[in-house]
Amino acid sequence: MVSDDVLYLPIRQLAERIRARRLSPVELTDAYLARSERIGRRLHAYVTLTPELARAQARRAEREIAAGHYRGPLHGIPYAAKDLLAVLGYPTTWGARPFAAQRFDYDAAVIERLNAAGAVLIGKAAMIELAGGLGYTGPYASLTGPCHNPWDVTRWTCGSSSGSGAIASAALAAFALGSDTRGSIICPSSWCGISGLRPSFGRVSRHGAMAIAWSMDKIGPMARSADCCALVLEAIAGHDPRDFDSLPAPQAAFRWNGGASGARLRIGRLTNVFPDARPEIHAATDAALRIMERQGAQVADAQLPDGPFEEAAELVILIEAASSFSRLIDSGRCAQLEDPLGQINGYVSRLFSAHDLLHIERLRTVLQRDIDRLFDRFDVLAAPGEGETASPIGPPPGTTPLAPRPRSETRPRRRYQYDSKQPDAISSLCGLPALSVPAGLSAERLPINVQFMGRALRDDLVLEAGRFLQAHSDFHLHRPPI
């Protein structure tokens, strides 16, 4: 019998046991499936489990390894994929009622790459409908209902990769794939106390993935550690001619050697982000950076440049999403969406003009230049993972709450009253890599994360920053009380 302690192991340790044939991929898959059945349903973490496919892939992995054909560290490792990724023969619902019966006759590019690596798909992770592409107001905006946080089941995991966050946090799989247009990997990773990587734009193919905003969408891993994220990125990165934004092969490829010496890192502590966050959130970030500084990293204050990053990022998403979901909007089936904002937002977004989009794109070029200058002085920039800890799920829309909730707990993830200097907005808009990793717990025993952002294509440096912190702390080893 595979214990919970084994299920919480990082990928590298699971892989060592599998390669040495001290751990069976079949037994590991069965254990994750059983835990997913038992706990995943309570959390609303999955849309679909894929036990037949998983067991077939696990048996194949076991045979290949026994025969000496070891494919690498993901061989025989179970994972979950966000339900906007096509999987041959299984529903791909995009988290939305109008697409509940949708199926594709092919696999998404990242699924193909993980198949080639010998990984084992055990399920499709729950998500916010259309990944929030047409807007949403809270956790009920999902075909499967609110995803519950393993750290406190009365709280949310954050969107839109809500199920992926719960799956990785509760050890329902060794890792999960999420997608990120503007923080949808960073926020669930932060609220669920896991490590989550948004890769550089164009490094991971989006072929077979639902599109929100073609110029901002990315796919990335959510897992136990920075090293886990790096191992997954190594498998899924690479050029793909089917994705028009895919980088050329030399730039798209990613190789991970376990990290260089983090003692050489130059870290810029961002001092003008999340001004309304509780002191304990900034204090946790500062404490994490002090750990790294004591081990030799160089830390100095930095500031994000001035600019309408939040507004520009939001407007790009609104305009491009209205095009991505044009058939849904034209058909009138937006009325079937769960969230009232999603039901109308596509029609409103069509009022923007080509002039508006071109103006934003010219502005984006200026903003990219301004943020890039910071990386002449720093390898990575550091900030809190989020400006708040996991918010209560609360009552469904249209019902009267028993007591008023603070405004900070009722805000949607996609904010329409712009917060000053959100790191997610600038790094997402400019195509920069970012990694969120655990940095402690709040007074309410909820996760607080720190995020590291890097220059475009320097995914290795943000991963090294996370690996370096995790080599000298145990924040990432904390488990939720599920």
C-alpha positions as CSV (number, residue, x, y, z in Angstrom):
1,M,0.0,0.0,0.0
2,V,1.3,3.4,-1.0
3,S,1.3,5.8,2.0
4,D,0.3,9.5,2.0
5,D,3.9,10.3,2.8
6,V,4.9,8.8,-0.6
7,L,2.1,10.6,-2.4
8,Y,3.4,14.0,-1.1
9,L,7.0,13.2,-2.4
10,P,8.3,15.5,-5.1
11,I,8.7,14.2,-8.6
12,R,12.4,13.6,-8.4
13,Q,12.1,11.3,-5.4
14,L,9.2,9.5,-6.9
15,A,11.2,9.0,-10.1
16,E,14.2,7.6,-8.3
17,R,12.0,5.0,-6.6
18,I,10.2,4.1,-9.9
19,R,13.5,3.8,-11.8
20,A,15.0,1.6,-9.1
21,R,11.7,-0.5,-9.2
22,R,11.1,0.2,-5.5
23,L,7.8,1.9,-6.5
24,S,5.3,0.5,-9.0
25,P,3.8,3.1,-11.4
26,V,0.6,1.0,-11.3
27,E,0.4,1.1,-7.5
28,L,1.2,4.8,-7.4
29,T,-1.5,5.5,-10.0
30,D,-4.0,3.5,-8.1
31,A,-3.2,5.3,-4.9
32,Y,-3.5,8.7,-6.5
33,L,-6.8,7.7,-8.2
34,A,-8.2,6.4,-4.8
35,R,-7.2,9.6,-3.1
36,S,-8.7,11.7,-5.9
37,E,-12.0,9.7,-5.6
38,R,-12.1,10.2,-1.9
39,I,-10.8,13.8,-1.5
40,G,-11.1,15.2,-5.0
41,R,-14.8,15.0,-5.1
42,R,-15.1,16.8,-1.7
43,L,-13.0,19.6,-3.1
44,H,-14.6,19.8,-6.5
45,A,-11.1,19.4,-7.9
46,Y,-11.9,17.4,-11.0
47,V,-14.3,17.5,-13.9
48,T,-13.4,14.0,-15.1
49,L,-11.2,11.2,-13.8
50,T,-9.6,9.0,-16.5
51,P,-8.9,5.7,-14.6
52,E,-8.9,3.5,-17.7
53,L,-6.4,5.6,-19.5
54,A,-4.3,6.1,-16.4
55,R,-4.0,2.4,-15.6
56,A,-3.2,1.6,-19.2
57,Q,-0.4,4.2,-19.3
58,A,0.9,3.1,-15.9
59,R,1.0,-0.6,-17.0
60,R,2.9,0.5,-20.2
61,A,5.3,2.5,-18.1
62,E,6.0,-0.4,-15.8
63,R,6.6,-2.8,-18.7
64,E,9.0,-0.3,-20.4
65,I,11.0,0.4,-17.2
66,A,11.3,-3.4,-16.5
67,A,12.6,-3.8,-20.0
68,G,15.2,-1.1,-19.5
69,H,13.5,1.5,-21.6
70,Y,13.4,4.4,-19.1
71,R,12.2,7.6,-20.6
72,G,13.2,10.1,-17.9
73,P,12.0,11.6,-14.6
74,L,8.3,11.8,-15.6
75,H,8.1,8.1,-16.6
76,G,5.2,6.6,-14.6
77,I,4.4,9.8,-12.8
78,P,0.7,10.6,-12.5
79,Y,-0.6,14.1,-13.2
80,A,-3.8,16.0,-14.0
81,A,-4.5,18.5,-16.8
82,K,-6.6,21.6,-16.7
83,D,-9.9,20.9,-18.6
84,L,-9.1,23.4,-21.3
85,L,-6.5,21.0,-22.7
86,A,-7.8,18.5,-25.4
87,V,-7.5,14.8,-24.5
88,L,-8.4,12.3,-27.2
89,G,-11.7,10.5,-26.3
90,Y,-12.5,12.5,-23.2
91,P,-14.7,15.5,-22.5
92,T,-13.0,18.9,-22.6
93,T,-15.6,21.2,-21.1
94,W,-13.6,24.4,-20.7
95,G,-15.4,24.5,-17.3
96,A,-18.5,25.9,-19.0
97,R,-22.0,24.5,-19.4
98,P,-22.3,25.3,-23.1
99,F,-19.3,23.0,-23.7
100,A,-20.2,20.2,-21.2
101,A,-20.3,17.5,-23.9
102,Q,-17.4,18.8,-26.0
103,R,-14.8,16.2,-27.2
104,F,-11.8,16.4,-29.5
105,D,-10.3,13.7,-31.7
106,Y,-6.7,14.7,-30.8
107,D,-4.5,15.5,-27.8
108,A,-3.2,19.0,-27.0
109,A,0.5,19.4,-27.7
110,V,1.4,19.3,-24.0
111,I,-0.5,16.1,-23.6
112,E,1.4,14.7,-26.5
113,R,4.7,15.7,-24.9
114,L,3.8,14.2,-21.6
115,N,2.7,11.0,-23.3
116,A,6.1,10.9,-24.9
117,A,7.7,11.4,-21.5
118,G,5.8,8.4,-20.1
119,A,3.6,10.4,-17.7
120,V,0.3,9.1,-16.5
121,L,-2.9,11.2,-16.9
122,I,-5.3,10.5,-14.1
123,G,-7.9,13.3,-14.7
124,K,-9.0,16.6,-16.0
125,A,-8.9,19.4,-13.4
126,A,-11.8,21.7,-12.7
127,M,-11.5,25.3,-13.7
128,I,-13.4,28.6,-13.9
129,E,-15.7,28.7,-17.0
130,L,-13.8,29.7,-20.1
131,A,-10.8,30.4,-17.7
132,G,-12.5,33.7,-16.9
133,G,-12.1,34.8,-20.5
134,L,-15.5,36.6,-20.5
135,G,-15.1,37.8,-16.9
136,Y,-16.4,36.4,-13.7
137,T,-17.3,37.6,-10.2
138,G,-16.3,34.6,-7.9
139,P,-15.8,30.9,-7.3
140,Y,-19.3,29.8,-8.4
141,A,-18.4,30.6,-12.0
142,S,-17.7,27.0,-12.9
143,L,-19.5,24.0,-14.3
144,T,-18.4,22.0,-11.3
145,G,-19.1,24.7,-8.6
146,P,-16.5,26.3,-6.3
147,C,-13.2,24.5,-5.8
148,H,-12.5,24.1,-2.1
149,N,-9.1,24.9,-0.7
150,P,-7.4,21.9,1.0
151,W,-6.1,24.3,3.7
152,D,-9.6,25.4,4.7
153,V,-12.5,23.9,2.7
154,T,-14.6,27.0,3.4
155,R,-12.2,29.0,1.2
156,W,-11.5,29.1,-2.5
157,T,-8.4,28.0,-4.4
158,C,-8.5,31.0,-6.7
159,G,-9.1,31.0,-10.5
160,S,-8.9,30.1,-13.1
161,S,-6.7,27.0,-12.6
162,S,-8.7,26.3,-9.5
163,G,-8.8,22.5,-9.7
164,S,-5.1,22.2,-10.6
165,G,-4.2,24.2,-7.4
166,A,-6.3,21.9,-5.2
167,I,-4.9,18.7,-6.9
168,A,-1.3,19.6,-6.4
169,S,-1.9,20.9,-2.8
170,A,-3.9,17.9,-1.6
171,A,-1.5,15.3,-3.3
172,L,-4.2,14.0,-5.6
173,A,-1.5,13.8,-8.3
174,A,2.3,14.4,-8.4
175,F,1.7,17.6,-10.5
176,A,-1.0,19.4,-12.5
177,L,-1.0,21.6,-15.6
178,G,-2.6,25.0,-15.4
179,S,-2.9,27.9,-17.7
180,D,-2.1,31.5,-17.1
181,T,-3.3,34.6,-19.0
182,R,-3.1,37.0,-16.1
183,G,-2.2,35.2,-12.9
184,S,-4.2,32.0,-13.2
185,I,-1.3,29.8,-12.2
186,I,0.3,32.3,-9.8
187,C,-2.9,32.9,-7.7
188,P,-4.0,29.3,-7.1
189,S,-0.4,28.3,-6.4
190,S,-0.2,31.1,-3.8
191,W,-3.5,30.4,-2.2
192,C,-2.9,26.6,-2.1
193,G,0.7,26.8,-0.9
194,I,2.3,25.0,-3.8
195,S,4.9,25.9,-6.5
196,G,3.6,27.1,-9.8
197,L,5.4,28.3,-12.9
198,R,4.1,30.6,-15.7
199,P,6.7,30.0,-18.4
200,S,7.9,32.7,-20.8
201,F,5.4,33.4,-23.6
202,G,5.9,31.1,-26.6
203,R,8.0,28.5,-24.8
204,V,5.2,26.0,-24.4
205,S,2.8,25.2,-27.3
206,R,-0.8,26.0,-26.8
207,H,-2.0,23.8,-29.7
208,G,-5.1,22.0,-28.4
209,A,-5.7,24.5,-25.6
210,M,-8.7,26.8,-25.4
211,A,-7.7,30.3,-26.3
212,I,-8.6,33.4,-24.2
213,A,-6.0,36.0,-25.4
214,W,-3.6,34.7,-28.0
215,S,-1.0,37.3,-27.1
216,M,-1.0,36.4,-23.4
217,D,-2.0,32.8,-22.9
218,K,0.6,30.3,-21.4
219,I,0.5,26.8,-20.0
220,G,2.6,25.7,-17.1
221,P,3.1,23.2,-14.2
222,M,1.8,23.4,-10.6
223,A,3.6,21.0,-8.2
224,R,5.4,20.4,-4.9
225,S,8.6,22.3,-5.6
226,A,10.5,24.5,-8.1
227,D,12.5,21.5,-9.1
228,C,9.2,19.6,-9.9
229,C,8.1,22.6,-12.1
230,A,11.5,22.6,-13.9
231,L,11.3,18.9,-14.7
232,V,7.8,19.3,-16.2
233,L,8.8,22.4,-18.1
234,E,11.7,20.4,-19.6
235,A,9.2,17.9,-21.0
236,I,6.6,20.3,-22.3
237,A,8.7,23.1,-23.7
238,G,9.7,23.2,-27.3
239,H,8.8,24.6,-30.7
240,D,5.5,23.7,-32.3
241,P,4.6,24.9,-35.8
242,R,0.9,24.5,-34.9
243,D,1.2,27.4,-32.5
244,F,1.9,30.6,-34.4
245,D,3.4,32.2,-31.3
246,S,5.7,29.3,-30.6
247,L,9.3,30.4,-30.3
248,P,12.0,29.0,-32.6
249,A,13.4,25.7,-31.5
250,P,16.6,27.0,-29.9
251,Q,14.7,29.5,-27.8
252,A,11.7,27.3,-26.9
253,A,13.8,24.4,-25.7
254,F,14.5,24.2,-21.9
255,R,17.1,22.1,-20.1
256,W,17.3,21.8,-16.4
257,N,20.5,20.7,-14.7
258,G,19.2,21.0,-11.2
259,G,20.0,24.6,-10.8
260,A,23.2,26.6,-10.6
261,S,24.4,28.3,-7.4
262,G,21.6,30.5,-6.1
263,A,24.2,32.3,-4.1
264,R,25.0,34.4,-7.2
265,L,21.5,35.6,-7.6
266,R,20.8,39.3,-7.7
267,I,17.2,39.8,-6.3
268,G,15.2,42.9,-6.6
269,R,12.7,43.3,-3.7
270,L,9.7,45.1,-5.2
271,T,8.6,47.8,-2.8
272,N,5.7,49.3,-4.7
273,V,3.4,46.3,-5.1
274,F,0.2,45.3,-3.2
275,P,0.1,48.5,-1.1
276,D,-3.1,47.3,0.6
277,A,-1.9,43.9,1.6
278,R,-1.8,42.9,5.3
279,P,1.6,43.4,6.9
280,E,2.1,39.6,7.4
281,I,2.1,39.0,3.7
282,H,4.9,41.5,3.0
283,A,6.7,40.2,6.2
284,A,6.6,36.6,4.9
285,T,8.2,37.7,1.6
286,D,10.9,39.7,3.4
287,A,11.6,36.8,5.7
288,A,12.0,34.5,2.7
289,L,14.4,36.9,1.0
290,R,16.5,37.2,4.3
291,I,16.9,33.4,4.2
292,M,18.3,33.7,0.7
293,E,20.4,36.7,1.6
294,R,22.0,34.8,4.5
295,Q,23.0,32.1,2.0
296,G,24.8,34.6,-0.2
297,A,22.1,36.0,-2.6
298,Q,22.2,39.7,-3.1
299,V,19.0,41.5,-2.3
300,A,18.2,45.2,-2.9
301,D,15.1,47.3,-3.2
302,A,13.5,47.8,-6.6
303,Q,10.3,49.3,-8.0
304,L,8.1,48.5,-10.9
305,P,8.1,51.3,-13.5
306,D,5.1,53.5,-13.7
307,G,2.6,52.7,-16.4
308,P,-1.0,51.5,-16.9
309,F,0.0,47.8,-16.7
310,E,-3.2,46.7,-15.0
311,E,-5.5,48.5,-17.5
312,A,-3.5,47.4,-20.5
313,A,-3.5,43.7,-19.5
314,E,-7.2,43.8,-18.8
315,L,-8.1,45.4,-22.0
316,V,-6.0,43.0,-24.1
317,I,-7.9,40.1,-22.5
318,L,-11.3,41.7,-23.0
319,I,-10.7,42.5,-26.6
320,E,-9.0,39.2,-27.6
321,A,-11.5,37.1,-25.6
322,A,-14.4,38.7,-27.5
323,S,-12.8,37.3,-30.7
324,S,-11.8,33.9,-29.2
325,F,-15.4,33.3,-28.1
326,S,-17.1,34.9,-31.0
327,R,-19.1,31.8,-31.9
328,L,-20.4,31.5,-28.4
329,I,-21.3,35.2,-28.3
330,D,-23.0,35.1,-31.7
331,S,-25.0,32.0,-30.7
332,G,-26.5,33.6,-27.6
333,R,-25.3,30.7,-25.5
334,C,-23.5,33.0,-23.2
335,A,-26.8,33.0,-21.3
336,Q,-25.9,29.4,-20.3
337,L,-22.8,30.5,-18.4
338,E,-23.0,30.4,-14.6
339,D,-21.7,33.9,-13.9
340,P,-23.8,37.0,-14.7
341,L,-20.7,38.9,-15.8
342,G,-19.8,36.2,-18.2
343,Q,-23.3,36.2,-19.7
344,I,-23.0,39.8,-20.9
345,N,-19.3,40.8,-21.0
346,G,-18.6,39.4,-24.4
347,Y,-21.2,41.7,-26.0
348,V,-19.8,44.8,-24.2
349,S,-16.2,43.9,-25.1
350,R,-17.1,44.0,-28.8
351,L,-17.6,47.8,-28.4
352,F,-13.8,48.2,-28.4
353,S,-12.3,49.1,-31.7
354,A,-9.2,48.1,-33.7
355,H,-7.9,51.5,-32.9
356,D,-8.1,50.7,-29.2
357,L,-6.2,47.4,-29.6
358,L,-3.5,49.0,-31.7
359,H,-3.1,51.8,-29.2
360,I,-2.7,49.2,-26.4
361,E,-0.2,47.1,-28.4
362,R,2.0,50.2,-29.0
363,L,1.8,50.9,-25.3
364,R,2.8,47.3,-24.5
365,T,6.0,47.8,-26.4
366,V,6.9,50.7,-24.2
367,L,6.0,48.8,-21.1
368,Q,8.1,45.8,-22.1
369,R,11.1,48.1,-22.7
370,D,10.7,49.7,-19.3
371,I,10.4,46.5,-17.3
372,D,13.2,44.9,-19.2
373,R,15.6,47.6,-18.0
374,L,15.2,46.4,-14.5
375,F,16.8,43.1,-15.4
376,D,20.0,44.9,-16.3
377,R,20.5,45.2,-12.5
378,F,18.6,42.1,-11.2
379,D,18.4,38.4,-12.2
380,V,14.9,38.2,-10.7
381,L,12.3,40.4,-9.1
382,A,10.6,39.3,-5.9
383,A,7.1,40.2,-4.6
384,P,4.3,38.5,-2.6
385,G,2.6,35.8,-4.5
386,E,-0.7,37.5,-3.9
387,G,-1.9,40.6,-2.0
388,E,-4.3,38.5,0.2
389,T,-4.7,34.9,1.4
390,A,-7.4,32.5,0.3
391,S,-10.8,34.2,0.4
392,P,-14.0,32.6,1.8
393,I,-16.2,31.0,-0.8
394,G,-19.4,32.5,0.7
395,P,-23.0,32.0,-0.4
396,P,-24.0,31.6,-4.1
397,P,-24.8,34.7,-6.1
398,G,-28.3,36.0,-5.6
399,T,-28.5,34.9,-1.9
400,T,-28.2,37.1,1.1
401,P,-25.0,36.5,3.1
402,L,-25.5,35.9,6.9
403,A,-23.1,38.7,7.6
404,P,-21.3,41.4,5.5
405,R,-17.9,40.4,4.3
406,P,-15.0,42.7,4.0
407,R,-14.6,44.1,0.5
408,S,-11.2,42.4,0.1
409,E,-12.9,39.0,0.4
410,T,-15.6,39.7,-2.1
411,R,-13.5,40.9,-5.0
412,P,-13.3,38.7,-8.1
413,R,-10.0,37.5,-9.2
414,R,-10.5,39.4,-12.5
415,R,-10.7,42.9,-11.0
416,Y,-12.4,45.7,-12.8
417,Q,-11.3,48.3,-10.2
418,Y,-7.6,48.2,-10.8
419,D,-5.3,47.6,-7.9
420,S,-2.1,49.5,-8.0
421,K,1.0,47.7,-9.3
422,Q,0.0,44.1,-9.6
423,P,3.0,42.0,-10.5
424,D,0.8,39.5,-12.4
425,A,-0.4,42.2,-14.7
426,I,3.0,43.5,-15.8
427,S,4.7,40.1,-16.1
428,S,1.7,38.5,-17.9
429,L,1.3,41.4,-20.3
430,C,5.0,41.4,-21.1
431,G,5.4,37.7,-21.5
432,L,7.8,37.2,-18.6
433,P,8.3,34.0,-16.6
434,A,7.2,33.9,-13.0
435,L,7.3,31.3,-10.2
436,S,5.2,31.3,-7.1
437,V,6.6,29.3,-4.1
438,P,5.6,28.9,-0.5
439,A,7.0,31.4,2.0
440,G,5.0,30.5,5.2
441,L,1.6,30.6,6.8
442,S,-0.6,33.4,7.9
443,A,-2.0,33.8,11.4
444,E,-5.1,31.9,10.1
445,R,-2.8,29.0,9.0
446,L,-3.3,29.9,5.3
447,P,-0.5,29.8,2.8
448,I,1.5,32.9,1.8
449,N,3.8,32.6,-1.2
450,V,6.6,34.7,-2.7
451,Q,6.9,35.0,-6.5
452,F,10.0,35.5,-8.6
453,M,9.8,37.2,-12.0
454,G,12.5,37.1,-14.6
455,R,13.5,38.5,-18.0
456,A,11.8,36.8,-21.0
457,L,13.3,33.3,-21.6
458,R,15.1,33.3,-18.2
459,D,12.8,30.7,-16.8
460,D,16.0,29.1,-15.4
461,L,16.6,32.0,-13.1
462,V,13.2,32.2,-11.6
463,L,13.3,28.4,-11.1
464,E,16.8,28.7,-9.6
465,A,15.5,31.4,-7.2
466,G,12.7,29.0,-6.0
467,R,15.0,26.0,-5.8
468,F,17.5,28.1,-3.8
469,L,14.8,29.2,-1.3
470,Q,13.5,25.6,-1.0
471,A,17.0,24.2,-0.4
472,H,17.3,26.4,2.7
473,S,13.7,26.3,4.1
474,D,10.9,23.9,4.6
475,F,7.9,26.1,3.7
476,H,7.1,23.9,0.6
477,L,7.0,20.8,2.8
478,H,4.0,22.0,4.8
479,R,0.8,20.0,4.1
480,P,-2.8,21.1,4.3
481,P,-4.9,19.6,7.1
482,I,-7.2,17.8,4.6
